[in-house]
Amino acid sequence: MKIYLMTDMEGVCGVASHDIWVTPEGRYYEAGKELLTREINAAVEGFFAAGADEIVVIDGHGYGGINQLLLDNRVSYVRGALPGPYPFMLDETYDAIAWVGQHAKAGAEYAHLAHTGWFNVLDYQINGTSVGEFGQFAMLGAFLGVRSIFGAGDEAFVKEASALVPGIETVSVKKGLMPGSGDEYDCEGYRERNNGAIHIHPEKARLLIREGAEKALRRFIQSPEQFTLLDVKAPFTKEVRYRSDGRTPAHTKICEHPDDIITLLNM
């Protein structure tokens, strides 16, 4: 049983804001990396307890988010030019995809540090479905025949994941405080908008993640069909609406591809 574990920082319990927690210049960046790594280890413990044979951990945070010295020594670690070209080494050899530290998509209500790629994105749609970073990868996985089984992050992400992939096992570790979509903000304003959240204790979060990961894989081994495989059909259209970022006015970009969602995501 081979698991592809995608990770990010903004959805981690205890990571409280963007600039000082998830960027190399931030005073708490190393602490944020430790919090993420310990959440990853909790998920890894759960997956191995449930019967995983191999776990590949992808450092999906743009600046890098994992402390390799603390990472469980049973896993493989992948870090390259991320964000980079899809599929980030995901292929048909994997049995399932999981997420740790995942944040909600741009515009999500009561989200913490929500964005899609960066804070200048207002909305990102594939074939008319609004998706964030999670949704893009879930669709990519479905295109390759790989099911999404587990995700941990803020409560808005949990709602997003459960709505897009019925049956997915999720764990909420914090809840954002801002109502509304924030669509009226420019890039800089939106980056500052969703910094407030209520966090559970990181140790409790890790216990829940471990339990959730083990439960997810046990369910998957018992019956993979419990986890919806998204119906991803060609042709593919991507429509991305952007906020003004102070240099570029608000605008929309549309890309199409007749049969390959991987090529579409990289366009």
C-alpha positions in Angstrom: 0.0 0.0 0.0 1.7 3.2 -1.3 0.6 6.6 0.0 1.3 10.0 -1.6 1.3 12.6 1.2 1.0 16.2 0.0 1.9 18.8 2.7 1.5 22.5 3.2 2.0 24.9 6.1 -0.9 27.3 6.2 -3.4 24.6 7.4 -1.2 23.5 10.3 -2.4 23.9 13.9 -0.5 26.6 15.6 0.6 28.3 12.4 -1.1 31.6 13.2 -0.4 34.0 10.3 1.3 34.2 7.0 4.3 36.5 7.0 5.9 35.5 10.4 5.1 31.8 10.3 5.4 30.4 6.7 8.1 32.6 5.1 11.8 32.3 5.6 12.0 35.9 6.9 9.4 35.2 9.6 10.5 35.0 13.2 8.4 31.8 13.7 9.2 30.0 10.4 11.3 27.3 12.0 8.7 26.7 14.6 6.1 26.4 11.8 8.2 23.9 10.0 8.4 21.8 13.2 4.7 22.0 13.8 4.0 20.8 10.2 6.6 18.0 10.5 5.1 16.7 13.7 1.7 16.6 12.1 3.2 14.7 9.2 4.7 12.2 11.6 1.4 11.8 13.3 -0.3 10.9 9.9 2.6 8.6 9.0 2.2 6.7 12.3 -1.5 6.2 11.6 -1.0 5.1 8.0 1.7 2.6 9.0 -0.5 1.3 11.8 -3.2 0.7 9.2 -1.0 -1.3 6.9 0.9 1.2 4.6 4.0 -0.2 3.0 5.5 3.0 1.6 4.8 6.7 2.2 6.2 9.4 0.0 6.0 12.9 1.6 5.9 15.9 -0.7 7.0 19.2 0.6 4.4 21.3 -1.2 4.9 24.6 0.6 6.4 27.2 -1.8 9.2 28.2 0.5 9.7 24.7 1.9 7.9 23.6 5.1 9.5 20.5 6.5 12.3 20.0 9.1 13.9 16.9 7.7 15.9 16.2 10.9 12.5 15.6 12.7 10.8 13.7 9.9 9.9 10.1 10.5 12.7 8.0 9.1 10.4 5.5 7.4 9.3 7.9 4.7 10.8 9.2 1.5 11.0 13.0 1.2 10.4 14.9 -2.1 11.4 18.5 -2.6 12.3 20.1 -5.9 11.2 23.1 -7.8 7.9 23.4 -6.0 5.5 24.8 -6.9 6.5 23.3 -10.2 5.1 21.3 -13.0 2.3 18.9 -12.3 2.0 16.0 -11.5 4.8 16.4 -8.8 5.7 12.8 -9.2 2.2 11.5 -8.7 1.5 8.5 -10.9 -0.5 5.3 -11.1 1.8 3.4 -8.8 0.3 5.1 -5.8 -2.8 3.6 -4.1 -4.1 6.8 -2.4 -3.4 10.5 -1.8 -3.5 12.3 1.6 -3.0 15.9 2.7 -1.6 17.4 5.9 -1.5 21.1 6.7 -3.9 22.0 3.8 -5.6 25.3 3.7 -8.9 26.2 2.1 -9.3 27.7 -1.4 -9.5 31.4 -2.1 -12.8 32.9 -1.1 -13.7 30.3 1.4 -15.8 31.6 4.3 -14.4 31.3 7.9 -11.1 30.1 6.4 -7.6 30.6 7.8 -4.9 31.9 5.5 -7.0 30.8 2.5 -5.6 31.2 -1.0 -5.1 29.3 -4.2 -1.5 29.3 -5.2 -1.2 32.9 -4.1 -3.4 35.6 -2.7 -3.9 37.3 -6.1 -6.2 34.5 -7.2 -9.9 35.2 -6.8 -11.3 32.0 -8.1 -9.9 29.0 -10.0 -12.2 26.7 -11.9 -11.7 23.4 -13.8 -14.6 22.5 -16.1 -16.8 24.9 -14.1 -16.0 23.5 -10.7 -14.3 26.0 -8.3 -11.2 24.3 -6.7 -8.3 25.2 -4.6 -4.9 23.5 -4.3 -6.6 20.5 -2.8 -9.2 20.3 -5.6 -6.6 20.6 -8.3 -4.7 17.6 -6.9 -7.8 15.6 -6.2 -8.8 16.0 -9.8 -5.3 15.1 -11.0 -5.4 12.0 -8.8 -8.8 11.0 -10.2 -7.4 11.5 -13.8 -4.7 9.0 -12.9 -7.1 6.7 -11.1 -5.8 7.5 -7.6 -8.3 8.1 -4.8 -8.1 10.9 -2.2 -8.6 9.4 1.3 -7.5 11.8 4.0 -7.0 15.5 4.7 -6.0 17.6 7.7 -6.2 21.4 7.9 -8.5 24.2 8.9 -12.3 23.7 9.2 -13.0 25.5 6.0 -10.7 23.2 4.1 -12.4 20.2 5.8 -15.8 21.4 4.5 -14.3 22.0 1.0 -12.7 18.6 0.8 -15.8 16.8 2.1 -18.0 18.5 -0.4 -15.7 17.8 -3.4 -14.8 14.2 -2.5 -17.6 12.5 -0.6 -16.3 9.9 1.8 -12.9 11.4 2.4 -11.7 11.2 6.0 -10.8 14.6 7.5 -9.5 16.3 10.6 -10.1 20.0 11.5 -7.3 21.5 13.6 -8.4 25.2 13.7 -11.2 27.5 12.5 -10.9 30.9 10.8 -12.8 33.8 12.1 -13.7 35.9 9.1 -17.1 35.6 7.5 -17.7 36.3 3.8 -15.6 35.6 0.8 -13.3 38.7 0.8 -13.8 39.0 -3.0 -13.8 42.8 -2.6 -10.1 42.9 -1.5 -7.1 43.3 -3.7 -4.2 40.9 -3.3 -2.5 42.6 -0.4 -5.7 43.2 1.4 -6.7 39.6 1.0 -3.3 38.4 2.3 -3.9 40.2 5.5 -7.7 39.4 5.8 -7.8 35.8 7.1 -5.1 35.8 9.8 -7.5 35.2 12.7 -8.3 31.7 13.9 -9.2 29.5 16.9 -6.7 26.7 17.2 -6.9 23.5 19.2 -3.7 22.4 21.0 -1.1 21.1 18.6 -0.7 17.9 20.7 -4.4 17.2 20.4 -4.3 18.0 16.7 -1.6 15.4 16.2 -3.6 12.8 18.1 -6.6 13.4 15.9 -4.5 13.3 12.7 -3.0 10.0 13.7 -6.4 8.5 14.5 -7.9 10.0 11.3 -5.1 8.7 9.0 -5.3 5.2 10.5 -9.1 5.2 10.1 -8.9 6.5 6.5 -6.5 3.7 5.4 -8.3 1.0 7.2 -11.5 2.1 5.4 -9.7 2.3 2.1 -8.2 -1.2 2.4 -11.7 -2.6 3.4 -13.4 -0.9 0.5 -11.8 1.8 -1.8 -15.2 2.7 -3.2 -16.0 4.4 0.1 -13.9 7.3 -1.3 -15.4 9.0 -4.3 -13.2 8.9 -7.4 -14.0 12.2 -9.1 -15.6 12.1 -12.5 -12.9 14.0 -14.5 -13.8 14.1 -18.2 -12.2 15.7 -21.2 -12.2 18.2 -22.8 -10.7 20.3 -20.0 -11.1 24.1 -19.4 -9.4 26.1 -16.8 -10.7 29.6 -15.9 -8.7 31.7 -13.3 -9.9 35.0 -12.1 -7.3 37.3 -10.5 -7.5 40.2 -8.1 -5.6 43.4 -8.7 -2.2 43.2 -7.1 -1.1 46.8 -7.4 0.7 46.2 -10.6 -1.8 44.2 -12.7 -5.5 45.0 -12.7 -8.1 42.3 -12.1 -8.3 40.0 -15.0 -9.3 36.5 -16.1 -7.3 33.8 -18.0 -8.9 30.8 -19.7 -7.0 27.8 -21.0 -8.2 24.6 -22.7 -6.9 21.2 -23.5 -8.7 18.5 -25.4 -7.7 15.5 -23.3 -4.9 16.0 -20.7 -5.6 17.7 -17.3 -1.9 17.6 -16.4 -1.0 19.7 -19.4 -4.0 22.0 -18.6 -2.8 22.5 -15.0 0.7 23.5 -16.2 -0.7 26.0 -18.8 
